[in-house]
Amino acid sequence: MLPLLIPIFPLPNVVLFPHVSLPLHIFEPRYREMVGDALNGDRTIGVILLQPGYEAEYDRRPRVFSIGCAGAITHSEQLDDGRYNIVLRGLERFHLVSEPNPAKSYRVAQVSGLPETVPDDHRAELRRHRHRLEALLAAAAERTGTRPRFPPPVPDEYLVNGLAQHLELDPLERQALLEREGALERCRGLLELIEMKSLTPRGPWTGAVH
């Protein structure tokens, strides 16, 4: 269960999905403070996508989408100048309820967790869609003269989330997938995008899905 209040990290082009790992380089002072506080606390940070037009308000509180994903810091390295290299592992989607008046240099939000489970009656259809996803990606890779690289065997929902994060997608397309209700709906959305765009994975996924 997520805490009621979590620090949020608004990003312009990154969407985090449950059960997927995301490496991040933290260099802005306010987000260095955020990471330091998280490492001294429960290690939880919420990643949330900035809405278009954020540039004019970037140093203040630009608008963000209402659905994000919380992650746990699984690895961290602090550099000599105070910057951090971290890895977040996606935990759970959340709905942003409100943002209290800031007591920190970074943003903190009240959130409501959106845990995902796959109902038993969705399992068979999700497995069929997984096979279709893999076949479409293999065919797309063959057309470009490359070999598709899939992660080791993982649960169907982990594969769907991993593809949603690692395929070449527009941030708004990724956000739309995150907002889908559950792995089966997300898988259907991925199939639609792959059929439209003939997508292929960007590279090997070593360690990307846990």
N, C-alpha and C positions, 0 to 999 in steps of 0.2 A: 504494500500500500504506500502511495506517495505521501510525503508530508503535505500539509495544507499550504505552506509557503515554501517556494523554491526560488533560487536565483534563476533568471532566464538570460539566455545568450541569443539575442536577435542577430540573424545572419542574412545576407542578401541573396545567397545562392546555395545554401546547404539545408537539407532536410534530413533529419535522423529518423530511423525506423526501429521498432522493437527488435531486439536480438541481433542487431547489426553493430559492428564496431566502426568508429569514426575517429581518425587521427586529426588533431587540431593543433595549430600553432597560435599561442596566445601572446599578443604583443602590446595591446592597448593597456594603459595603466589601470583603468577601471575593471577590465576583465582579468588582469593579473590579480587584483584584489579579490575578485570573485572566485578565482581558482584557489587562491590561498585560503580563503574562508571555507570553501567546500572541502579542501583537503583536511582542514582542521575540524570539519563537521561530519556530515553523513555522505560526503563525496557526490552529491546529486546536483546536476545542473539540467535545466530545461532548455532545449534547443528549439527555436521558433523562427519562422521565416518572416522577414520584413516584407511589408506590402509595397507594391510599386509606388514610386515617388518618394521613397524614404530619404533620398540624398539630401534634400533641403533641410531635413531635421535630424540628420544622423547623430549629431553631438547631443541631441536632447532626447526626446522620447518618440521616435517615429512609430507610426502604426504598424502593428504586427497582425498576422492571422490569429484566429482564436484557437486553433488546434496545433499543438506541438508535441514533442516527445521528450520525456525525461531520460537522462542517461547517467550512469555511474562511472566515475573516473576509475578505470582499471589500471592505468599506467600513467605515471607523471615523471617529468624531468624538468627541474628548474635550471635555467641557464645562468651564467655569471651575471648577466645584465638584468636579471629579474623576469625575463620572458619564460614561458612554459611550453613544453611539448607534452601534450596529453593524449590519451585515448579514452573516448567515451563508449560505453556499451549501452545500446538502447534498452530501456527498461519497460516503459509503458507510455502510451499516448496520454495526453491530458487536454482538458479544456481550460482556457484562461478565463478565470472568473472576474478578477479585478487586480489592479496594481495599487497597493497602499502607497502613501506618500513616501518618497525614498529616504531611507536613513543611511543608505550606502551610495557609493558612486555608481554602482551598477543597478540594474532593475531587478526587483523581486516581485513575484506574482503569487496571488492566491489561485490555486488550481484545483480542479476536480479530475481525479484519475479516470481513465477510460481503459480498463483492463480488457484484453482480448483473449477469448478462448474459441476453439473450433468445435461447434456442436457435433455430436456423433453423426447426425444426419447430413452434415456437410462434407464429411471426410472422403467419401467415395468420389463425389464430384470434384473436390479439390485435388485429389490424386489424379483424376483424368485430366484436369486442366494443367497440372504440373507437367505431365507427359507431353501435352500439347505445347506448353511453353518451351520445353527443352527441344522439341522437334523444330519449332519455328526458329529458335535461336541457332540451332545447328544448321538449318537450311540457309539462314541469312549469312552465317559465317562462311559456309561453303561458297556462296556467291561472291564473297569478297576475297576468297583464297586464304582465309584464316581458319584456325581451329578453335571451336568454342571451348572455353575453360570453365567448368562448373566446380563449385566447392565439393568437398567430400559429402557423403550422404548425410543429409540433415532433414529434420521434419519439413513437411510441405510448406507450412506457414513461414518458416525461417527462410526457405529458398525464395518464396514470393517477396518477402521483405528485403532480402539481399539483392534481388534483381531490381526492385524498386529504387534502391539506393545506388546501385552500381552501373546500371545502364545509362546510356547517354540520353538524358531527359532534360527538358527545360525545368527550372525550379518550380514553376507554377504547375506543371504536369506532375511533378513529384509531390507537391503539396496536395493536389487533388487525390492522388493515390493514398497519401497518409490519412486524408479525411474519409476515405471509404470505410464502411462499417464492417470490419473483419477481414480475415485472410481471403475468403472466397470472393467477396466483392472486389478486393484489391487485385486478386488474380485475374478476374474478368476484365478489370480496367487495364491491366498490363497486356493482356492478350489483344485488346483493341489497339493499344499504342504500338505494339510490336507489328501487328498486321499493317498498320498505317505507315510505319517508319522503317521497317526492316532493321530493327535494332540489333546490335551485337554488344557483348560485354566489352568493357574497356581494357581488361587485362586479367591476370590471375587473381584469385580471391583469397590467397593464403591468409588465414587468420581473420577474414572479414566477417564471417558469420559464426556466432558462438551459441 
